[in-house]
Amino acid sequence: RRWHEFTGMTAEQSEGNGWQNAVHPRDLPAVKAQWRHSVETGAPYETEYRIRNAAGIFEWVLSRAVPIQDLSGH
């Protein structure tokens, strides 16, 4: 809910890779690389990057996540 309120994007717009449209183009390669590393290694994900808010202005955010795997490791 917070993501949708902050970005103004609907769930459908954010689905799949749609969330990437809110990330500043200069930050996107690093964001994707850091997430891929987190998923591949299981390491916690923490990074700062710019996201376009609902007013169209890029703001810095701190994003934290932990990748979750099923029993088969996916």
PQR file with spaces between the fields and no chain letter, atoms N, CA, C, O and H, PARSE charges and radii, in Angstrom:
ATOM       1  N    ARG     1       0.818   -1.190    0.000 -0.4000 1.5000
ATOM       2  CA   ARG     1       0.000    0.000    0.000 -0.0000 2.0000
ATOM       3  C    ARG     1       0.866    1.260    0.000  0.5500 1.7000
ATOM       4  O    ARG     1       0.580    2.208   -0.731 -0.5500 1.4000
ATOM       5  N    ARG     2       1.920    1.274    0.814 -0.4000 1.5000
ATOM       6  CA   ARG     2       2.782    2.462    0.873 -0.0000 2.0000
ATOM       7  C    ARG     2       3.443    2.748   -0.470  0.5500 1.7000
ATOM       8  O    ARG     2       3.548    3.901   -0.888 -0.5500 1.4000
ATOM       9  H    ARG     2       2.153    0.504    1.407  0.4000 1.0000
ATOM      10  N    TRP     3       3.884    1.696   -1.138 -0.4000 1.5000
ATOM      11  CA   TRP     3       4.507    1.864   -2.463 -0.0000 2.0000
ATOM      12  C    TRP     3       3.541    2.570   -3.409  0.5500 1.7000
ATOM      13  O    TRP     3       3.924    3.516   -4.098 -0.5500 1.4000
ATOM      14  H    TRP     3       3.799    0.759   -0.799  0.4000 1.0000
ATOM      15  N    HIS     4       2.306    2.118   -3.443 -0.4000 1.5000
ATOM      16  CA   HIS     4       1.321    2.676   -4.366 -0.0000 2.0000
ATOM      17  C    HIS     4       0.977    4.118   -4.004  0.5500 1.7000
ATOM      18  O    HIS     4       0.803    4.957   -4.888 -0.5500 1.4000
ATOM      19  H    HIS     4       1.996    1.350   -2.883  0.4000 1.0000
ATOM      20  N    GLU     5       0.879    4.405   -2.717 -0.4000 1.5000
ATOM      21  CA   GLU     5       0.616    5.780   -2.283 -0.0000 2.0000
ATOM      22  C    GLU     5       1.781    6.698   -2.633  0.5500 1.7000
ATOM      23  O    GLU     5       1.579    7.813   -3.114 -0.5500 1.4000
ATOM      24  H    GLU     5       1.021    3.724   -1.999  0.4000 1.0000
ATOM      25  N    PHE     6       2.993    6.226   -2.391 -0.4000 1.5000
ATOM      26  CA   PHE     6       4.180    7.048   -2.630 -0.0000 2.0000
ATOM      27  C    PHE     6       4.396    7.315   -4.112  0.5500 1.7000
ATOM      28  O    PHE     6       4.623    8.457   -4.512 -0.5500 1.4000
ATOM      29  H    PHE     6       3.157    5.321   -2.000  0.4000 1.0000
ATOM      30  N    THR     7       4.327    6.266   -4.931 -0.4000 1.5000
ATOM      31  CA   THR     7       4.630    6.405   -6.361 -0.0000 2.0000
ATOM      32  C    THR     7       3.430    6.821   -7.200  0.5500 1.7000
ATOM      33  O    THR     7       3.591    7.357   -8.296 -0.5500 1.4000
ATOM      34  H    THR     7       4.142    5.338   -4.607  0.4000 1.0000
ATOM      35  N    GLY     8       2.235    6.576   -6.692 -0.4000 1.5000
ATOM      36  CA   GLY     8       1.046    6.833   -7.496 -0.0000 2.0000
ATOM      37  C    GLY     8       0.779    5.739   -8.513  0.5500 1.7000
ATOM      38  O    GLY     8      -0.135    5.857   -9.329 -0.5500 1.4000
ATOM      39  H    GLY     8       2.104    6.141   -5.801  0.4000 1.0000
ATOM      40  N    MET     9       1.573    4.670   -8.471 -0.4000 1.5000
ATOM      41  CA   MET     9       1.403    3.557   -9.404 -0.0000 2.0000
ATOM      42  C    MET     9       0.374    2.579   -8.851  0.5500 1.7000
ATOM      43  O    MET     9       0.292    2.368   -7.641 -0.5500 1.4000
ATOM      44  H    MET     9       2.315    4.574   -7.808  0.4000 1.0000
ATOM      45  N    THR    10      -0.404    1.990   -9.738 -0.4000 1.5000
ATOM      46  CA   THR    10      -1.352    0.960   -9.340 -0.0000 2.0000
ATOM      47  C    THR    10      -0.614   -0.364   -9.177  0.5500 1.7000
ATOM      48  O    THR    10       0.547   -0.492   -9.568 -0.5500 1.4000
ATOM      49  H    THR    10      -0.337    2.161  -10.721  0.4000 1.0000
ATOM      50  N    ALA    11      -1.289   -1.333   -8.605 -0.4000 1.5000
ATOM      51  CA   ALA    11      -0.704   -2.674   -8.468 -0.0000 2.0000
ATOM      52  C    ALA    11      -0.380   -3.242   -9.841  0.5500 1.7000
ATOM      53  O    ALA    11       0.652   -3.888  -10.020 -0.5500 1.4000
ATOM      54  H    ALA    11      -2.232   -1.230   -8.288  0.4000 1.0000
ATOM      55  N    GLU    12      -1.251   -3.008  -10.803 -0.4000 1.5000
ATOM      56  CA   GLU    12      -1.031   -3.523  -12.158 -0.0000 2.0000
ATOM      57  C    GLU    12       0.187   -2.865  -12.803  0.5500 1.7000
ATOM      58  O    GLU    12       0.957   -3.533  -13.493 -0.5500 1.4000
ATOM      59  H    GLU    12      -2.089   -2.483  -10.657  0.4000 1.0000
ATOM      60  N    GLN    13       0.365   -1.568  -12.585 -0.4000 1.5000
ATOM      61  CA   GLN    13       1.515   -0.861  -13.144 -0.0000 2.0000
ATOM      62  C    GLN    13       2.825   -1.299  -12.497  0.5500 1.7000
ATOM      63  O    GLN    13       3.877   -1.250  -13.134 -0.5500 1.4000
ATOM      64  H    GLN    13      -0.261   -1.025  -12.024  0.4000 1.0000
ATOM      65  N    SER    14       2.769   -1.724  -11.247 -0.4000 1.5000
ATOM      66  CA   SER    14       3.965   -2.121  -10.504 -0.0000 2.0000
ATOM      67  C    SER    14       4.322   -3.588  -10.694  0.5500 1.7000
ATOM      68  O    SER    14       5.427   -4.009  -10.355 -0.5500 1.4000
ATOM      69  H    SER    14       1.914   -1.764  -10.730  0.4000 1.0000
ATOM      70  N    GLU    15       3.408   -4.353  -11.226 -0.4000 1.5000
ATOM      71  CA   GLU    15       3.568   -5.799  -11.346 -0.0000 2.0000
ATOM      72  C    GLU    15       4.749   -6.165  -12.245  0.5500 1.7000
ATOM      73  O    GLU    15       5.122   -5.411  -13.143 -0.5500 1.4000
ATOM      74  H    GLU    15       2.510   -4.011  -11.501  0.4000 1.0000
ATOM      75  N    GLY    16       5.320   -7.327  -11.986 -0.4000 1.5000
ATOM      76  CA   GLY    16       6.462   -7.794  -12.791 -0.0000 2.0000
ATOM      77  C    GLY    16       7.615   -6.811  -12.683  0.5500 1.7000
ATOM      78  O    GLY    16       8.065   -6.493  -11.582 -0.5500 1.4000
ATOM      79  H    GLY    16       5.016   -7.939  -11.257  0.4000 1.0000
ATOM      80  N    ASN    17       8.090   -6.332  -13.818 -0.4000 1.5000
ATOM      81  CA   ASN    17       9.171   -5.346  -13.829 -0.0000 2.0000
ATOM      82  C    ASN    17       8.659   -3.917  -13.873  0.5500 1.7000
ATOM      83  O    ASN    17       9.450   -2.981  -13.996 -0.5500 1.4000
ATOM      84  H    ASN    17       7.725   -6.590  -14.713  0.4000 1.0000
ATOM      85  N    GLY    18       7.347   -3.733  -13.774 -0.4000 1.5000
ATOM      86  CA   GLY    18       6.759   -2.402  -13.847 -0.0000 2.0000
ATOM      87  C    GLY    18       7.268   -1.443  -12.794  0.5500 1.7000
ATOM      88  O    GLY    18       7.335   -0.238  -13.038 -0.5500 1.4000
ATOM      89  H    GLY    18       6.705   -4.493  -13.675  0.4000 1.0000
ATOM      90  N    TRP    19       7.630   -1.954  -11.621 -0.4000 1.5000
ATOM      91  CA   TRP    19       8.151   -1.111  -10.535 -0.0000 2.0000
ATOM      92  C    TRP    19       9.396   -0.342  -10.978  0.5500 1.7000
ATOM      93  O    TRP    19       9.692    0.730  -10.451 -0.5500 1.4000
ATOM      94  H    TRP    19       7.576   -2.932  -11.423  0.4000 1.0000
ATOM      95  N    GLN    20      10.124   -0.900  -11.953 -0.4000 1.5000
ATOM      96  CA   GLN    20      11.358   -0.280  -12.414 -0.0000 2.0000
ATOM      97  C    GLN    20      11.117    1.081  -13.048  0.5500 1.7000
ATOM      98  O    GLN    20      12.033    1.901  -13.116 -0.5500 1.4000
ATOM      99  H    GLN    20       9.883   -1.772  -12.381  0.4000 1.0000
ATOM     100  N    ASN    21       9.898    1.334  -13.514 -0.4000 1.5000
ATOM     101  CA   ASN    21       9.571    2.628  -14.116 -0.0000 2.0000
ATOM     102  C    ASN    21       9.617    3.767  -13.105  0.5500 1.7000
ATOM     103  O    ASN    21       9.710    4.931  -13.494 -0.5500 1.4000
ATOM     104  H    ASN    21       9.154    0.667  -13.459  0.4000 1.0000
ATOM     105  N    ALA    22       9.553    3.452  -11.819 -0.4000 1.5000
ATOM     106  CA   ALA    22       9.614    4.484  -10.781 -0.0000 2.0000
ATOM     107  C    ALA    22      11.043    4.785  -10.348  0.5500 1.7000
ATOM     108  O    ALA    22      11.286    5.810   -9.712 -0.5500 1.4000
ATOM     109  H    ALA    22       9.478    2.507  -11.503  0.4000 1.0000
ATOM     110  N    VAL    23      11.994    3.915  -10.679 -0.4000 1.5000
ATOM     111  CA   VAL    23      13.384    4.079  -10.241 -0.0000 2.0000
ATOM     112  C    VAL    23      14.122    5.001  -11.214  0.5500 1.7000
ATOM     113  O    VAL    23      13.956    4.903  -12.430 -0.5500 1.4000
ATOM     114  H    VAL    23      11.797    3.082  -11.196  0.4000 1.0000
ATOM     115  N    HIS    24      14.928    5.884  -10.662 -0.4000 1.5000
ATOM     116  CA   HIS    24      15.717    6.794  -11.503 -0.0000 2.0000
ATOM     117  C    HIS    24      16.580    5.964  -12.463  0.5500 1.7000
ATOM     118  O    HIS    24      17.215    4.997  -12.043 -0.5500 1.4000
ATOM     119  H    HIS    24      15.063    5.963   -9.674  0.4000 1.0000
ATOM     120  N    PRO    25      16.606    6.335  -13.739 -0.5600 1.5000
ATOM     121  CA   PRO    25      17.361    5.546  -14.729  0.2800 2.0000
ATOM     122  C    PRO    25      18.828    5.346  -14.377  0.5500 1.7000
ATOM     123  O    PRO    25      19.393    4.298  -14.692 -0.5500 1.4000
ATOM     124  N    ARG    26      19.457    6.318  -13.736 -0.4000 1.5000
ATOM     125  CA   ARG    26      20.875    6.164  -13.366 -0.0000 2.0000
ATOM     126  C    ARG    26      21.064    5.165  -12.229  0.5500 1.7000
ATOM     127  O    ARG    26      22.130    4.563  -12.102 -0.5500 1.4000
ATOM     128  H    ARG    26      18.998    7.170  -13.480  0.4000 1.0000
ATOM     129  N    ASP    27      20.040    4.988  -11.409 -0.4000 1.5000
ATOM     130  CA   ASP    27      20.143    4.097  -10.257 -0.0000 2.0000
ATOM     131  C    ASP    27      19.718    2.665  -10.567  0.5500 1.7000
ATOM     132  O    ASP    27      20.109    1.733   -9.866 -0.5500 1.4000
ATOM     133  H    ASP    27      19.173    5.476  -11.513  0.4000 1.0000
ATOM     134  N    LEU    28      18.922    2.493  -11.612 -0.4000 1.5000
ATOM     135  CA   LEU    28      18.324    1.188  -11.891 -0.0000 2.0000
ATOM     136  C    LEU    28      19.337    0.058  -12.081  0.5500 1.7000
ATOM     137  O    LEU    28      19.132   -1.015  -11.514 -0.5500 1.4000
ATOM     138  H    LEU    28      18.604    3.251  -12.182  0.4000 1.0000
ATOM     139  N    PRO    29      20.420    0.239  -12.847 -0.5600 1.5000
ATOM     140  CA   PRO    29      21.369   -0.881  -12.996  0.2800 2.0000
ATOM     141  C    PRO    29      21.922   -1.379  -11.663  0.5500 1.7000
ATOM     142  O    PRO    29      22.037   -2.588  -11.459 -0.5500 1.4000
ATOM     143  N    ALA    30      22.263   -0.473  -10.760 -0.4000 1.5000
ATOM     144  CA   ALA    30      22.807   -0.881   -9.457 -0.0000 2.0000
ATOM     145  C    ALA    30      21.740   -1.534   -8.599  0.5500 1.7000
ATOM     146  O    ALA    30      22.016   -2.515   -7.907 -0.5500 1.4000
ATOM     147  H    ALA    30      22.170    0.509  -10.926  0.4000 1.0000
ATOM     148  N    VAL    31      20.525   -1.007   -8.632 -0.4000 1.5000
ATOM     149  CA   VAL    31      19.423   -1.587   -7.863 -0.0000 2.0000
ATOM     150  C    VAL    31      19.191   -3.029   -8.308  0.5500 1.7000
ATOM     151  O    VAL    31      19.070   -3.928   -7.476 -0.5500 1.4000
ATOM     152  H    VAL    31      20.301   -0.211   -9.194  0.4000 1.0000
ATOM     153  N    LYS    32      19.128   -3.247   -9.615 -0.4000 1.5000
ATOM     154  CA   LYS    32      18.894   -4.599  -10.133 -0.0000 2.0000
ATOM     155  C    LYS    32      20.047   -5.532   -9.801  0.5500 1.7000
ATOM     156  O    LYS    32      19.819   -6.688   -9.447 -0.5500 1.4000
ATOM     157  H    LYS    32      19.226   -2.517  -10.291  0.4000 1.0000
ATOM     158  N    ALA    33      21.278   -5.051   -9.908 -0.4000 1.5000
ATOM     159  CA   ALA    33      22.451   -5.887   -9.602 -0.0000 2.0000
ATOM     160  C    ALA    33      22.488   -6.260   -8.132  0.5500 1.7000
ATOM     161  O    ALA    33      22.799   -7.400   -7.790 -0.5500 1.4000
ATOM     162  H    ALA    33      21.463   -4.112  -10.196  0.4000 1.0000
ATOM     163  N    GLN    34      22.174   -5.314   -7.261 -0.4000 1.5000
ATOM     164  CA   GLN    34      22.193   -5.602   -5.825 -0.0000 2.0000
ATOM     165  C    GLN    34      21.093   -6.583   -5.446  0.5500 1.7000
ATOM     166  O    GLN    34      21.300   -7.453   -4.600 -0.5500 1.4000
ATOM     167  H    GLN    34      21.921   -4.387   -7.539  0.4000 1.0000
ATOM     168  N    TRP    35      19.923   -6.447   -6.067 -0.4000 1.5000
ATOM     169  CA   TRP    35      18.835   -7.384   -5.771 -0.0000 2.0000
ATOM     170  C    TRP    35      19.191   -8.789   -6.268  0.5500 1.7000
ATOM     171  O    TRP    35      18.964   -9.778   -5.571 -0.5500 1.4000
ATOM     172  H    TRP    35      19.755   -5.740   -6.754  0.4000 1.0000
ATOM     173  N    ARG    36      19.751   -8.864   -7.480 -0.4000 1.5000
ATOM     174  CA   ARG    36      20.152  -10.157   -8.045 -0.0000 2.0000
ATOM     175  C    ARG    36      21.173  -10.835   -7.124  0.5500 1.7000
ATOM     176  O    ARG    36      21.084  -12.038   -6.875 -0.5500 1.4000
ATOM     177  H    ARG    36      19.935   -8.061   -8.046  0.4000 1.0000
ATOM     178  N    HIS    37      22.137  -10.065   -6.622 -0.4000 1.5000
ATOM     179  CA   HIS    37      23.134  -10.607   -5.696 -0.0000 2.0000
ATOM     180  C    HIS    37      22.457  -11.133   -4.428  0.5500 1.7000
ATOM     181  O    HIS    37      22.794  -12.212   -3.940 -0.5500 1.4000
ATOM     182  H    HIS    37      22.209   -9.089   -6.823  0.4000 1.0000
ATOM     183  N    SER    38      21.517  -10.379   -3.910 -0.4000 1.5000
ATOM     184  CA   SER    38      20.808  -10.785   -2.700 -0.0000 2.0000
ATOM     185  C    SER    38      20.057  -12.097   -2.920  0.5500 1.7000
ATOM     186  O    SER    38      20.110  -12.997   -2.083 -0.5500 1.4000
ATOM     187  H    SER    38      21.243   -9.503   -4.306  0.4000 1.0000
ATOM     188  N    VAL    39      19.368  -12.197   -4.033 -0.4000 1.5000
ATOM     189  CA   VAL    39      18.605  -13.415   -4.332 -0.0000 2.0000
ATOM     190  C    VAL    39      19.535  -14.601   -4.526  0.5500 1.7000
ATOM     191  O    VAL    39      19.249  -15.701   -4.053 -0.5500 1.4000
ATOM     192  H    VAL    39      19.324  -11.466   -4.714  0.4000 1.0000
ATOM     193  N    GLU    40      20.642  -14.385   -5.217 -0.4000 1.5000
ATOM     194  CA   GLU    40      21.573  -15.481   -5.494 -0.0000 2.0000
ATOM     195  C    GLU    40      22.303  -15.965   -4.245  0.5500 1.7000
ATOM     196  O    GLU    40      22.603  -17.153   -4.130 -0.5500 1.4000
ATOM     197  H    GLU    40      20.874  -13.491   -5.601  0.4000 1.0000
ATOM     198  N    THR    41      22.590  -15.063   -3.310 -0.4000 1.5000
ATOM     199  CA   THR    41      23.391  -15.436   -2.139 -0.0000 2.0000
ATOM     200  C    THR    41      22.582  -15.582   -0.862  0.5500 1.7000
ATOM     201  O    THR    41      23.044  -16.192    0.102 -0.5500 1.4000
ATOM     202  H    THR    41      22.346  -14.098   -3.403  0.4000 1.0000
ATOM     203  N    GLY    42      21.369  -15.023   -0.850 -0.4000 1.5000
ATOM     204  CA   GLY    42      20.565  -15.019    0.366 -0.0000 2.0000
ATOM     205  C    GLY    42      20.915  -13.895    1.312  0.5500 1.7000
ATOM     206  O    GLY    42      20.353  -13.797    2.402 -0.5500 1.4000
ATOM     207  H    GLY    42      20.994  -14.527   -1.633  0.4000 1.0000
ATOM     208  N    ALA    43      21.849  -13.038    0.900 -0.4000 1.5000
ATOM     209  CA   ALA    43      22.263  -11.909    1.740 -0.0000 2.0000
ATOM     210  C    ALA    43      21.150  -10.869    1.819  0.5500 1.7000
ATOM     211  O    ALA    43      20.413  -10.672    0.853 -0.5500 1.4000
ATOM     212  H    ALA    43      22.306  -13.118    0.014  0.4000 1.0000
ATOM     213  N    PRO    44      21.025  -10.207    2.961 -0.5600 1.5000
ATOM     214  CA   PRO    44      20.034   -9.128    3.067  0.2800 2.0000
ATOM     215  C    PRO    44      20.313   -8.046    2.025  0.5500 1.7000
ATOM     216  O    PRO    44      21.463   -7.794    1.666 -0.5500 1.4000
ATOM     217  N    TYR    45      19.254   -7.418    1.551 -0.4000 1.5000
ATOM     218  CA   TYR    45      19.325   -6.374    0.543 -0.0000 2.0000
ATOM     219  C    TYR    45      19.124   -5.032    1.236  0.5500 1.7000
ATOM     220  O    TYR    45      18.147   -4.846    1.961 -0.5500 1.4000
ATOM     221  H    TYR    45      18.320   -7.622    1.842  0.4000 1.0000
ATOM     222  N    GLU    46      20.038   -4.104    1.015 -0.4000 1.5000
ATOM     223  CA   GLU    46      19.894   -2.760    1.548 -0.0000 2.0000
ATOM     224  C    GLU    46      20.599   -1.813    0.596  0.5500 1.7000
ATOM     225  O    GLU    46      21.792   -1.961    0.329 -0.5500 1.4000
ATOM     226  H    GLU    46      20.832   -4.255    0.426  0.4000 1.0000
ATOM     227  N    THR    47      19.859   -0.841    0.088 -0.4000 1.5000
ATOM     228  CA   THR    47      20.444    0.125   -0.825 -0.0000 2.0000
ATOM     229  C    THR    47      19.638    1.418   -0.818  0.5500 1.7000
ATOM     230  O    THR    47      18.451    1.427   -0.491 -0.5500 1.4000
ATOM     231  H    THR    47      18.890   -0.721    0.305  0.4000 1.0000
ATOM     232  N    GLU    48      20.302    2.502   -1.184 -0.4000 1.5000
ATOM     233  CA   GLU    48      19.634    3.792   -1.334 -0.0000 2.0000
ATOM     234  C    GLU    48      19.566    4.124   -2.818  0.5500 1.7000
ATOM     235  O    GLU    48      20.536    3.938   -3.553 -0.5500 1.4000
ATOM     236  H    GLU    48      21.266    2.495   -1.451  0.4000 1.0000
ATOM     237  N    TYR    49      18.416    4.615   -3.247 -0.4000 1.5000
ATOM     238  CA   TYR    49      18.246    5.022   -4.636 -0.0000 2.0000
ATOM     239  C    TYR    49      17.074    5.983   -4.738  0.5500 1.7000
ATOM     240  O    TYR    49      16.327    6.184   -3.780 -0.5500 1.4000
ATOM     241  H    TYR    49      17.628    4.766   -2.650  0.4000 1.0000
ATOM     242  N    ARG    50      16.928    6.565   -5.907 -0.4000 1.5000
ATOM     243  CA   ARG    50      15.876    7.551   -6.125 -0.0000 2.0000
ATOM     244  C    ARG    50      14.653    6.904   -6.772  0.5500 1.7000
ATOM     245  O    ARG    50      14.762    6.107   -7.704 -0.5500 1.4000
ATOM     246  H    ARG    50      17.535    6.402   -6.686  0.4000 1.0000
ATOM     247  N    ILE    51      13.486    7.275   -6.243 -0.4000 1.5000
ATOM     248  CA   ILE    51      12.206    6.809   -6.784 -0.0000 2.0000
ATOM     249  C    ILE    51      11.353    8.027   -7.108  0.5500 1.7000
ATOM     250  O    ILE    51      11.332    9.005   -6.361 -0.5500 1.4000
ATOM     251  H    ILE    51      13.397    7.922   -5.486  0.4000 1.0000
ATOM     252  N    ARG    52      10.649    7.950   -8.238 -0.4000 1.5000
ATOM     253  CA   ARG    52       9.739    9.027   -8.625 -0.0000 2.0000
ATOM     254  C    ARG    52       8.474    8.936   -7.784  0.5500 1.7000
ATOM     255  O    ARG    52       7.806    7.902   -7.770 -0.5500 1.4000
ATOM     256  H    ARG    52      10.667    7.156   -8.844  0.4000 1.0000
ATOM     257  N    ASN    53       8.146   10.018   -7.083 -0.4000 1.5000
ATOM     258  CA   ASN    53       6.939   10.005   -6.260 -0.0000 2.0000
ATOM     259  C    ASN    53       5.709   10.319   -7.116  0.5500 1.7000
ATOM     260  O    ASN    53       5.821   10.537   -8.322 -0.5500 1.4000
ATOM     261  H    ASN    53       8.689   10.858   -7.095  0.4000 1.0000
ATOM     262  N    ALA    54       4.559   10.337   -6.491 -0.4000 1.5000
ATOM     263  CA   ALA    54       3.307   10.550   -7.218 -0.0000 2.0000
ATOM     264  C    ALA    54       3.245   11.917   -7.899  0.5500 1.7000
ATOM     265  O    ALA    54       2.501   12.093   -8.864 -0.5500 1.4000
ATOM     266  H    ALA    54       4.468   10.160   -5.511  0.4000 1.0000
ATOM     267  N    ALA    55       4.017   12.884   -7.406 -0.4000 1.5000
ATOM     268  CA   ALA    55       4.062   14.217   -8.011 -0.0000 2.0000
ATOM     269  C    ALA    55       5.076   14.293   -9.150  0.5500 1.7000
ATOM     270  O    ALA    55       5.204   15.329   -9.801 -0.5500 1.4000
ATOM     271  H    ALA    55       4.621   12.741   -6.622  0.4000 1.0000
ATOM     272  N    GLY    56       5.806   13.182   -9.393 -0.4000 1.5000
ATOM     273  CA   GLY    56       6.788   13.150  -10.475 -0.0000 2.0000
ATOM     274  C    GLY    56       8.178   13.600  -10.072  0.5500 1.7000
ATOM     275  O    GLY    56       9.038   13.804  -10.930 -0.5500 1.4000
ATOM     276  H    GLY    56       5.702   12.340   -8.863  0.4000 1.0000
ATOM     277  N    ILE    57       8.410   13.758   -8.781 -0.4000 1.5000
ATOM     278  CA   ILE    57       9.705   14.222   -8.273 -0.0000 2.0000
ATOM     279  C    ILE    57      10.478   13.023   -7.717  0.5500 1.7000
ATOM     280  O    ILE    57       9.929   12.209   -6.975 -0.5500 1.4000
ATOM     281  H    ILE    57       7.712   13.593   -8.084  0.4000 1.0000
ATOM     282  N    PHE    58      11.749   12.927   -8.083 -0.4000 1.5000
ATOM     283  CA   PHE    58      12.580   11.843   -7.560 -0.0000 2.0000
ATOM     284  C    PHE    58      13.014   12.162   -6.133  0.5500 1.7000
ATOM     285  O    PHE    58      13.481   13.263   -5.838 -0.5500 1.4000
ATOM     286  H    PHE    58      12.195   13.589   -8.685  0.4000 1.0000
ATOM     287  N    GLU    59      12.851   11.180   -5.261 -0.4000 1.5000
ATOM     288  CA   GLU    59      13.270   11.298   -3.865 -0.0000 2.0000
ATOM     289  C    GLU    59      14.147   10.104   -3.509  0.5500 1.7000
ATOM     290  O    GLU    59      13.937    8.994   -3.997 -0.5500 1.4000
ATOM     291  H    GLU    59      12.471   10.286   -5.501  0.4000 1.0000
ATOM     292  N    TRP    60      15.129   10.350   -2.654 -0.4000 1.5000
ATOM     293  CA   TRP    60      15.990    9.275   -2.182 -0.0000 2.0000
ATOM     294  C    TRP    60      15.223    8.422   -1.168  0.5500 1.7000
ATOM     295  O    TRP    60      14.506    8.943   -0.314 -0.5500 1.4000
ATOM     296  H    TRP    60      15.300   11.252   -2.258  0.4000 1.0000
ATOM     297  N    VAL    61      15.389    7.113   -1.280 -0.4000 1.5000
ATOM     298  CA   VAL    61      14.781    6.172   -0.342 -0.0000 2.0000
ATOM     299  C    VAL    61      15.823    5.142    0.074  0.5500 1.7000
ATOM     300  O    VAL    61      16.801    4.901   -0.633 -0.5500 1.4000
ATOM     301  H    VAL    61      15.971    6.689   -1.973  0.4000 1.0000
ATOM     302  N    LEU    62      15.593    4.549    1.218 -0.4000 1.5000
ATOM     303  CA   LEU    62      16.389    3.424    1.691 -0.0000 2.0000
ATOM     304  C    LEU    62      15.499    2.199    1.574  0.5500 1.7000
ATOM     305  O    LEU    62      14.402    2.163    2.131 -0.5500 1.4000
ATOM     306  H    LEU    62      14.798    4.744    1.792  0.4000 1.0000
ATOM     307  N    SER    63      15.967    1.209    0.858 -0.4000 1.5000
ATOM     308  CA   SER    63      15.191   -0.009    0.652 -0.0000 2.0000
ATOM     309  C    SER    63      15.904   -1.176    1.318  0.5500 1.7000
ATOM     310  O    SER    63      17.106   -1.376    1.146 -0.5500 1.4000
ATOM     311  H    SER    63      16.859    1.238    0.406  0.4000 1.0000
ATOM     312  N    ARG    64      15.137   -1.934    2.079 -0.4000 1.5000
ATOM     313  CA   ARG    64      15.679   -3.114    2.756 -0.0000 2.0000
ATOM     314  C    ARG    64      14.753   -4.288    2.488  0.5500 1.7000
ATOM     315  O    ARG    64      13.531   -4.143    2.466 -0.5500 1.4000
ATOM     316  H    ARG    64      14.161   -1.771    2.219  0.4000 1.0000
ATOM     317  N    ALA    65      15.350   -5.445    2.285 -0.4000 1.5000
ATOM     318  CA   ALA    65      14.560   -6.649    2.049 -0.0000 2.0000
ATOM     319  C    ALA    65      15.420   -7.869    2.354  0.5500 1.7000
ATOM     320  O    ALA    65      16.646   -7.791    2.427 -0.5500 1.4000
ATOM     321  H    ALA    65      16.343   -5.563    2.303  0.4000 1.0000
ATOM     322  N    VAL    66      14.751   -8.979    2.527 -0.4000 1.5000
ATOM     323  CA   VAL    66      15.418  -10.263    2.696 -0.0000 2.0000
ATOM     324  C    VAL    66      14.781  -11.209    1.686  0.5500 1.7000
ATOM     325  O    VAL    66      13.564  -11.391    1.694 -0.5500 1.4000
ATOM     326  H    VAL    66      13.755   -9.042    2.467  0.4000 1.0000
ATOM     327  N    PRO    67      15.584  -11.810    0.820 -0.5600 1.5000
ATOM     328  CA   PRO    67      15.001  -12.737   -0.149  0.2800 2.0000
ATOM     329  C    PRO    67      14.471  -13.986    0.552  0.5500 1.7000
ATOM     330  O    PRO    67      15.108  -14.522    1.458 -0.5500 1.4000
ATOM     331  N    ILE    68      13.320  -14.429    0.127 -0.4000 1.5000
ATOM     332  CA   ILE    68      12.701  -15.620    0.707 -0.0000 2.0000
ATOM     333  C    ILE    68      12.760  -16.744   -0.330  0.5500 1.7000
ATOM     334  O    ILE    68      12.403  -16.553   -1.493 -0.5500 1.4000
ATOM     335  H    ILE    68      12.802  -13.993   -0.609  0.4000 1.0000
ATOM     336  N    GLN    69      13.210  -17.905    0.107 -0.4000 1.5000
ATOM     337  CA   GLN    69      13.306  -19.054   -0.783 -0.0000 2.0000
ATOM     338  C    GLN    69      12.338  -20.144   -0.339  0.5500 1.7000
ATOM     339  O    GLN    69      12.034  -20.289    0.845 -0.5500 1.4000
ATOM     340  H    GLN    69      13.499  -18.061    1.052  0.4000 1.0000
ATOM     341  N    ASP    70      11.865  -20.904   -1.319 -0.4000 1.5000
ATOM     342  CA   ASP    70      11.035  -22.054   -0.972 -0.0000 2.0000
ATOM     343  C    ASP    70      11.954  -23.216   -0.601  0.5500 1.7000
ATOM     344  O    ASP    70      13.176  -23.069   -0.598 -0.5500 1.4000
ATOM     345  H    ASP    70      12.112  -20.786   -2.281  0.4000 1.0000
ATOM     346  N    LEU    71      11.373  -24.356   -0.292 -0.4000 1.5000
ATOM     347  CA   LEU    71      12.169  -25.491    0.169 -0.0000 2.0000
ATOM     348  C    LEU    71      13.153  -26.005   -0.870  0.5500 1.7000
ATOM     349  O    LEU    71      14.151  -26.636   -0.521 -0.5500 1.4000
ATOM     350  H    LEU    71      10.380  -24.476   -0.293  0.4000 1.0000
ATOM     351  N    SER    72      12.881  -25.741   -2.152 -0.4000 1.5000
ATOM     352  CA   SER    72      13.789  -26.186   -3.202 -0.0000 2.0000
ATOM     353  C    SER    72      14.881  -25.172   -3.492  0.5500 1.7000
ATOM     354  O    SER    72      15.732  -25.410   -4.350 -0.5500 1.4000
ATOM     355  H    SER    72      12.070  -25.228   -2.436  0.4000 1.0000
ATOM     356  N    GLY    73      14.873  -24.032   -2.781 -0.4000 1.5000
ATOM     357  CA   GLY    73      15.912  -23.029   -2.976 -0.0000 2.0000
ATOM     358  C    GLY    73      15.601  -21.983   -4.001  0.5500 1.7000
ATOM     359  O    GLY    73      16.481  -21.200   -4.358 -0.5500 1.4000
ATOM     360  H    GLY    73      14.182  -23.839   -2.084  0.4000 1.0000
ATOM     361  N    HIS    74      14.388  -21.934   -4.491 -0.4000 1.5000
ATOM     362  CA   HIS    74      14.000  -20.928   -5.483 -0.0000 2.0000
ATOM     363  C    HIS    74      13.368  -19.730   -4.812  0.5500 1.7000
ATOM     364  O    HIS    74      12.977  -18.779   -5.488 -0.5500 1.4000
ATOM     365  H    HIS    74      13.673  -22.570   -4.201  0.4000 1.0000
